[in-house]
């Protein structure tokens, strides 16, 4: 995948590519449905995805640290 061609791929394809990479160690949080605008009414459902480079408990700890950081920054 060439970085200049990113606009030619869907979000799902980009997420799958990132999860395939052995160098990726992290968590992807994304809207389950395609988000067409920055704002929305009601609730939005999100998915959390990780690859085999992180165990589920490690991903949970990472998300906890991120949520604490967001809460302190708000």
CORLIN-V986244 format. One record per pair of residues at least 24 apart in sequence whose ideal C-beta (glycine too) atoms are under 10 Angstrom apart, sorted by the first residue. I is the first residue (numbers start at 1). J is the second residue. If there is no record, write none. Layout:
i=I j=J
i=I j=J
//
This chain:
i=10 j=34
i=11 j=35
i=15 j=47
i=15 j=49
i=16 j=49
i=16 j=51
i=18 j=49
i=18 j=51
i=19 j=49
i=19 j=50
i=19 j=51
i=19 j=52
i=19 j=53
i=20 j=51
i=21 j=51
i=21 j=53
i=22 j=51
i=22 j=52
i=22 j=53
i=23 j=53
i=24 j=50
i=24 j=51
i=24 j=53
i=24 j=54
i=25 j=50
i=25 j=51
i=25 j=53
i=25 j=54
i=25 j=58
i=25 j=59
i=25 j=62
i=26 j=50
i=26 j=51
i=26 j=53
i=26 j=54
i=26 j=59
i=26 j=62
i=27 j=51
i=27 j=54
i=27 j=58
i=27 j=59
i=27 j=60
i=27 j=62
i=27 j=63
i=27 j=66
i=29 j=63
i=29 j=66
//
